[in-house]
């Protein structure tokens, strides 16, 4: 395979190596070498999520091919988008695009009877209940943080109790991108076209979780507000709810553990989690 330009080679400490490159003028290729069994089929999930999104009319790259190479590494070949990263434009120019992305994501409502990581063969989530998946998700990342005293045992155990008992009122699962941000949106130079990229972290659940991921990572800024407006007309009441605050706390648990593994400072996220814990009375 002839590589014109190497864009990114990221060697992670969490058992995964991603490489991306352009193949000629028409294709973008991502390869994932995974050492941990739990991380396999990430690109299969991305290919499935992109295919479903394309089918539902979202502006996303077209999947050309998915498979494994002769080294048993996953690869996904996508339509190459000739666009610019949205983050290069002024905030005022980004707001309307982010709002449109939120509106488009509502087309991915009620796509599965199961929750969590999608099974790419059955197109269903692996968990029967949304609470069940959120509980296991929080345990997976939260135990590491609690064991290292990064978060308190009290906050961790109280958050698990809330997840187990709370009625999230989610009966069917939406497809959640889980990393909506300006760096994952490509646009034409005149801002008339846009494409949402990088779906390898997608899972199935409550669509408003996407808003919570943005809010927990980047704060409640104007772009977050635009995403809320796009997702739901009555977004204000939703983001002020206990459900939404629980989503931000759960998202922060995953983010903090990721930043810890990457040796990136996570003090800001810890402060946000402490603030949410007080609002949710998790610190009692």
C-alpha positions in Angstrom: 0.0 0.0 0.0 1.5 3.3 -1.1 1.3 6.0 1.6 1.3 9.5 0.3 1.3 11.3 3.6 1.5 10.0 7.1 -0.9 12.1 9.2 -0.8 10.4 12.6 0.9 7.6 14.5 -0.3 7.4 18.0 1.1 4.7 20.3 -1.0 4.5 23.4 -0.2 3.0 26.8 -3.6 1.3 27.0 -2.7 -1.5 24.6 -3.7 0.0 21.3 -1.8 1.5 18.3 -3.7 3.6 15.8 -2.2 4.6 12.4 -3.9 6.8 9.9 -2.9 7.9 6.4 -4.2 9.0 3.0 -4.1 6.4 0.2 -4.0 8.4 -2.9 -6.5 11.3 -3.4 -9.7 9.3 -2.7 -9.2 7.2 0.4 -8.5 7.6 4.1 -7.2 4.5 6.0 -7.1 3.8 9.7 -5.4 0.8 11.1 -5.7 -0.5 14.7 -3.3 -2.9 16.3 -4.8 -4.1 19.6 -3.0 -6.1 22.3 -6.0 -6.3 24.6 -8.8 -8.6 23.6 -11.4 -6.2 25.1 -10.3 -3.6 22.5 -10.6 -5.7 19.4 -13.3 -4.8 16.8 -13.1 -1.1 17.6 -12.9 -0.3 13.9 -15.6 -2.9 13.2 -17.9 -0.9 15.5 -16.8 2.3 13.7 -17.6 0.9 10.3 -21.0 -0.3 11.6 -21.8 3.1 13.2 -20.8 5.0 10.0 -22.9 2.7 7.9 -26.0 3.2 10.0 -25.4 6.9 10.2 -25.1 7.2 6.4 -28.2 5.1 6.1 -30.1 7.5 8.4 -29.0 10.5 6.3 -26.1 11.9 8.5 -23.2 13.8 6.9 -20.4 11.2 7.5 -17.7 9.6 5.4 -18.6 6.6 3.3 -17.1 3.2 4.4 -15.3 1.7 1.4 -13.9 -1.4 3.1 -13.4 -3.0 6.5 -11.1 -6.0 7.3 -7.9 -7.3 8.7 -4.5 -7.1 7.1 -1.8 -9.9 7.0 -0.7 -8.9 10.5 -4.2 -9.4 11.9 -4.6 -5.7 12.4 -8.0 -4.1 11.8 -8.3 -1.6 9.1 -11.1 0.6 7.8 -10.9 2.4 4.4 -13.1 5.5 4.2 -14.0 8.1 1.6 -11.4 10.9 1.9 -13.0 14.1 2.9 -11.4 17.2 1.4 -12.3 19.6 4.2 -10.9 21.7 7.0 -11.2 21.0 10.8 -14.1 23.1 12.2 -11.9 24.2 15.1 -9.9 26.4 12.7 -12.8 28.8 12.3 -14.0 31.4 14.8 -16.5 30.3 17.4 -19.3 32.2 15.9 -18.8 30.3 12.7 -18.8 27.0 14.5 -22.0 27.4 16.4 -24.5 26.8 13.6 -22.5 23.7 12.4 -22.6 22.2 16.0 -26.3 22.9 16.2 -26.8 21.1 12.9 -24.7 18.1 14.1 -27.0 17.9 17.2 -30.1 17.9 15.0 -28.7 15.2 12.7 -27.9 13.0 15.7 -31.6 12.9 16.6 -32.0 10.7 13.4 -30.1 8.0 15.3 -32.8 7.5 18.0 -34.2 4.1 18.9 -31.9 2.1 16.7 -31.5 -0.9 19.0 -33.2 -2.9 21.8 -29.9 -3.5 23.5 -27.4 -1.1 25.1 -23.7 -0.5 25.4 -21.1 -1.8 22.9 -22.8 -2.7 19.6 -22.5 -6.2 18.3 -21.6 -5.6 14.7 -23.1 -8.9 13.5 -26.5 -8.5 15.2 -26.6 -4.6 15.2 -27.8 -4.8 18.9 -26.2 -3.7 22.1 -24.7 -6.3 24.4 -26.7 -5.2 27.5 -30.5 -5.6 28.1 -30.7 -2.5 30.3 -29.1 1.0 30.0 -28.5 1.1 33.8 -26.7 -2.2 33.6 -24.2 -0.9 30.9 -23.7 2.4 32.8 -22.9 0.4 36.0 -20.3 -1.8 34.3 -18.8 1.1 32.4 -18.4 3.0 35.7 -17.0 0.0 37.5 -14.4 -0.6 34.7 -12.9 2.8 34.9 -13.9 3.9 38.5 -12.3 0.9 40.2 -8.9 1.9 38.8 -9.3 5.5 40.1 -10.6 4.4 43.5 -7.8 1.9 43.9 -5.2 4.7 43.2 -7.1 7.1 45.5 -7.7 9.5 42.6 -11.4 9.5 43.5 -12.8 8.6 47.0 -14.4 5.3 47.7 -17.4 7.1 49.0 -18.0 9.0 45.7 -17.4 5.9 43.7 -19.8 3.6 45.7 -22.5 6.3 45.9 -22.4 6.9 42.2 -22.8 3.1 41.6 -25.8 3.1 43.9 -27.4 6.0 42.0 -26.8 4.3 38.7 -28.3 1.1 39.9 -31.5 2.6 41.3 -32.1 5.6 39.1 -34.8 5.4 36.4 -33.2 6.8 33.3 -36.4 6.1 31.3 -34.6 4.8 28.3 -36.4 1.8 26.7 -34.7 1.7 23.3 -31.1 2.8 22.5 -29.9 5.7 20.4 -26.5 5.6 18.6 -24.1 7.8 20.6 -20.9 9.2 18.9 -19.3 9.9 22.3 -16.7 12.3 21.0 -18.5 15.2 19.3 -16.1 18.2 19.1 -14.9 20.7 16.6 -11.8 18.7 15.9 -14.0 15.8 14.8 -16.0 17.9 12.3 -14.7 18.6 8.8 -16.2 21.4 6.8 -15.9 22.8 3.3 -14.0 26.1 3.1 -17.3 28.0 2.7 -18.9 26.2 5.7 -21.7 24.9 3.5 -20.9 21.3 4.0 -19.9 19.3 7.1 -19.0 15.8 8.0 -18.8 14.2 11.5 -15.8 11.8 11.7 -14.1 9.4 14.2 -16.8 7.0 15.4 -14.7 4.3 17.0 -15.9 5.1 20.5 -19.6 4.9 19.6 -22.0 2.9 21.7 -25.8 2.5 22.2 -27.8 4.3 24.9 -29.4 7.7 25.6 -28.5 10.2 23.0 -28.3 13.1 25.5 -25.1 11.3 26.8 -23.3 12.9 23.9 -24.2 16.3 25.2 -22.9 15.3 28.7 -19.6 14.0 27.2 -19.1 17.4 25.6 -20.1 19.3 28.8 -17.9 17.3 31.0 -14.9 17.6 28.7 -15.1 21.2 27.6 -17.6 22.9 29.9 -20.9 24.6 29.3 -19.7 27.0 26.7 -21.6 28.4 23.6 -20.8 25.3 21.5 -22.2 23.1 24.2 -25.3 25.2 24.2 -25.6 24.9 20.4 -25.3 21.1 20.7 -28.1 21.1 23.4 -30.3 23.1 21.1 -29.7 20.7 18.2 -30.4 17.6 20.3 -33.6 18.8 22.0 -36.0 21.7 21.9 -36.5 21.5 25.7 -32.8 21.0 26.3 -32.6 23.4 29.3 -34.8 21.2 31.4 -32.9 18.1 30.5 -29.5 19.4 31.2 -30.6 20.7 34.6 -31.9 17.3 35.5 -30.4 14.7 37.9 -30.2 12.3 34.9 -28.0 14.7 32.9 -25.7 15.4 35.9 -25.3 11.6 36.5 -24.3 11.3 32.8 -21.6 14.0 33.2 -20.3 12.3 36.3 -20.1 8.9 34.5 -18.4 10.5 31.5 -15.8 12.2 33.8 -14.9 8.8 35.3 -14.0 7.5 31.9 -12.2 10.6 30.8 -10.1 10.8 34.0 -9.0 7.2 33.7 -8.1 7.8 30.0 -6.1 10.9 30.9 -4.4 9.0 33.7 -3.2 6.3 31.3 -1.9 8.9 28.9 0.0 10.9 31.6 -2.1 14.0 30.9 -3.2 16.3 33.7 -6.7 15.6 34.9 -7.0 18.1 37.8 -9.7 20.1 36.0 -11.8 17.0 35.5 -11.4 16.0 39.2 -12.6 19.5 40.2 -15.6 19.1 37.9 -16.4 15.6 39.4 -16.2 17.0 42.9 -18.6 19.8 42.1 -21.0 17.3 40.5 -20.7 15.0 43.5 -21.8 17.8 45.8 -24.8 18.6 43.7 -25.7 14.9 43.5 -24.9 14.3 47.2 -22.4 11.6 46.3 -19.8 12.8 48.8 -22.0 12.1 51.9 
